[in-house]
Amino acid sequence: MTDTPSEPTVDSTVVPTVVPTVDPEQRERMNYIELAAALLLGIAAVLTAFAAYKGALAGGDALKGYTTSARTTADANGFYNDYAATYNADQALFLQYQLLVEKNDAATAAVVKDNLFSAALTTATDAWLAIPAGNGPATPLDTDQYVIESLDSAQQMTATADAQFDEAAKIDDQGDNFDLAAVFLAVSLFFAGIAALFKVRSIQIAMLIGSGLLLVPGLQSISKGMGWI
C-alpha cells in the first residue's frame, strides 16, 4: 500500500505590516526645522568661505607689508651709516682745521678747508665764521647750515618704513578678525548640522537658536575685518 504524501500545513494567520503614521502637524514642524537648519547651514557656509578667503588675503598682504617695511628700514640704515661716516670725517677735519687756526697757521688751515672739507662742512663753516665770536655754536657741525643729504634720506625712509609697518599691522589685525569670524561660523555650522539629528523638538530648536546666535559675532568680526565698524 502506497502512502500518500501529506500536504504542507499553511498557517492562515497573517500578521499585517504596521506602517507608522506621522502626525501632519508634527511632519510640518519637522519640515520647518529642516528648512531652518538648511538655511543656517547655507548662510554659515558662505560666510565661513568668505572669512577664510579674506583672512588668507590679509595674511599675504600683511606679510608683504612687513617685508617691504624691513627692506625700507635696511635702506634707511644704509643712509644713516653714510651720514655717520660723513659726520665723523667732517668732525675730524674741522678739528684739524681749528688746531691750525689756533696755531696761526692760516695758510695750511685754508688748504685743509678748500681741499678736504665736504661741501656741507664748507657751507656750514663759512656761515659759522660769519657769526660774531661767542654768539654761535661751538662748531659748524652744530649749525643749521650743516646739512647732510644722506641724513634727510635716512629720516624720510625711516618714516616711510614706519608707515609701511603700521599699515601691515592694520592688515594683520583685519586678518585676525577674519580668522575669529571663521571660528564662530564653524561652530554655527556644527550646531545647524546636528540640529536635525535630534528627535526632541526642544533640543532641535535650541541648537538652531545657538547656530543663529553664533552668526552674530561672526558677522561682527567680518565687519571689523572689512573696516566697517
C-alpha positions in Angstrom: 0.0 0.0 0.0 1.5 3.3 -1.1 1.5 6.2 1.4 0.1 9.4 0.0 2.4 12.4 1.0 0.7 14.8 3.2 0.3 18.4 2.1 2.2 21.1 3.9 0.3 22.9 6.6 -0.3 26.5 5.7 -0.6 29.0 8.5 -3.6 31.0 7.7 -2.7 33.7 10.3 -1.3 36.8 8.5 0.4 39.4 10.5 -0.3 42.8 9.0 2.5 45.2 8.4 2.1 48.2 10.6 3.2 51.5 8.9 3.9 54.1 11.4 1.8 57.2 10.9 3.2 60.7 11.4 1.0 63.4 12.6 0.7 66.0 9.8 1.3 68.8 12.2 4.4 67.1 13.5 5.6 66.5 10.0 5.1 70.2 9.2 7.1 71.2 12.3 9.9 68.8 11.2 9.9 70.4 7.7 10.3 73.9 9.3 13.2 72.7 11.4 14.9 71.1 8.4 14.3 74.2 6.4 15.7 76.4 9.1 18.7 74.1 9.5 19.4 74.2 5.8 19.2 78.0 5.7 21.6 78.4 8.6 23.9 75.8 7.1 23.9 77.7 3.8 24.5 81.1 5.4 27.2 79.9 7.7 29.0 78.0 5.0 29.0 81.0 2.6 30.2 83.4 5.4 32.9 80.9 6.5 34.2 80.6 3.0 34.2 84.4 2.7 36.0 84.9 6.0 38.6 82.2 5.2 39.3 83.8 1.8 39.6 87.3 3.2 41.8 86.1 6.0 44.1 84.4 3.6 44.4 87.5 1.5 45.0 89.7 4.6 47.7 87.3 5.8 49.5 87.5 2.5 49.2 91.3 2.3 50.4 91.7 5.9 53.5 89.6 5.1 54.2 91.7 2.0 53.9 94.9 4.1 56.2 93.6 6.8 58.8 92.6 4.2 58.6 95.9 2.4 59.0 97.8 5.7 62.0 95.7 6.6 63.6 96.4 3.3 63.0 100.2 3.6 64.4 100.1 7.1 67.5 98.4 5.8 67.9 101.1 3.2 67.4 103.8 5.8 70.1 102.2 7.9 72.5 102.4 5.0 71.8 106.1 4.7 72.4 106.5 8.4 75.7 104.8 8.1 76.7 107.1 5.3 75.7 110.1 7.4 77.7 108.8 10.4 80.8 108.3 8.2 80.5 111.8 6.7 79.9 113.4 10.1 82.8 111.7 11.7 85.1 112.6 8.8 83.9 116.3 8.9 84.4 116.4 12.6 88.0 115.2 12.4 88.8 117.6 9.5 87.3 120.6 11.4 89.3 119.7 14.5 92.4 119.6 12.4 91.4 122.9 10.8 90.7 124.6 14.1 94.0 123.4 15.6 95.9 125.0 12.6 93.9 128.2 13.1 94.8 128.2 16.8 98.5 127.8 15.8 98.1 130.8 13.5 98.9 128.6 10.5 96.2 130.2 8.4 97.7 129.0 5.1 97.6 125.3 6.0 94.2 125.7 7.5 92.9 127.2 4.3 94.3 124.3 2.3 92.5 121.8 4.6 89.3 123.8 4.3 89.5 124.3 0.5 90.7 120.8 -0.4 89.4 118.4 2.2 86.2 119.8 3.6 82.9 118.3 2.3 80.5 120.7 0.6 78.2 120.6 3.6 81.1 121.4 6.0 82.4 124.2 3.8 79.0 125.8 3.7 78.5 125.4 7.4 82.0 126.7 8.2 81.5 129.8 6.1 78.2 130.6 7.9 79.8 129.8 11.3 82.8 132.1 10.7 80.4 135.0 9.9 78.8 134.7 13.4 80.5 137.0 15.9 82.7 135.1 18.3 81.0 133.7 21.3 77.4 134.1 19.8 77.2 131.0 17.8 77.5 127.2 18.4 80.8 125.6 19.2 81.4 124.1 15.8 80.0 124.5 12.3 78.6 120.9 12.6 76.1 122.3 15.1 74.7 125.0 12.9 71.5 124.8 10.8 73.6 125.2 7.7 75.3 121.9 8.2 73.0 119.6 6.2 73.9 116.1 5.0 71.7 114.8 2.3 72.0 111.2 3.5 70.5 112.1 6.9 67.5 113.6 5.3 67.1 110.5 3.1 67.5 108.2 6.1 64.9 110.1 8.1 62.4 110.1 5.2 62.9 106.4 4.6 62.5 105.7 8.3 59.2 107.5 8.3 58.2 105.5 5.2 59.2 102.3 6.9 57.1 103.1 10.0 54.1 103.9 7.8 54.5 100.6 5.9 54.8 98.7 9.2 51.7 100.3 10.6 49.7 99.5 7.5 50.9 95.9 7.6 49.9 95.7 11.3 46.5 97.1 10.5 46.0 94.5 7.7 47.3 91.8 10.1 44.6 92.8 12.7 42.0 92.6 10.0 43.2 89.1 9.1 42.9 88.1 12.8 39.2 89.3 12.8 38.5 87.1 9.8 40.1 84.2 11.5 38.0 84.8 14.6 34.9 85.0 12.4 35.7 81.6 10.8 35.8 80.1 14.3 32.3 81.4 15.3 30.9 80.4 11.9 32.4 76.9 12.1 30.7 76.3 15.4 27.5 77.7 13.9 27.8 75.2 11.1 28.2 72.4 13.6 25.1 73.4 15.6 23.0 73.7 12.5 24.3 70.4 11.1 23.4 68.3 14.2 20.1 70.0 14.9 18.1 67.7 12.7 19.7 64.6 14.1 17.9 65.0 17.5 14.4 63.7 17.9 13.5 66.0 20.7 12.0 69.2 19.3 13.2 71.4 22.1 16.8 70.3 21.6 16.5 70.9 17.8 15.2 74.4 18.4 17.9 75.1 21.0 20.6 74.0 18.5 19.1 76.2 15.8 18.9 79.2 18.1 22.6 78.6 19.1 23.6 78.4 15.5 21.8 81.6 14.7 23.3 83.5 17.7 26.8 82.4 16.7 26.3 84.1 13.3 26.1 87.5 15.1 29.7 87.6 16.5 30.8 86.0 13.2 29.3 88.9 11.2 30.7 91.4 13.7 34.2 90.0 13.2 33.8 90.1 9.4 32.6 93.7 9.7 35.7 94.6 11.8 37.9 92.9 9.3 36.3 94.8 6.4 36.7 98.1 8.4 33.0 98.8 8.5 33.0 99.1 12.3 
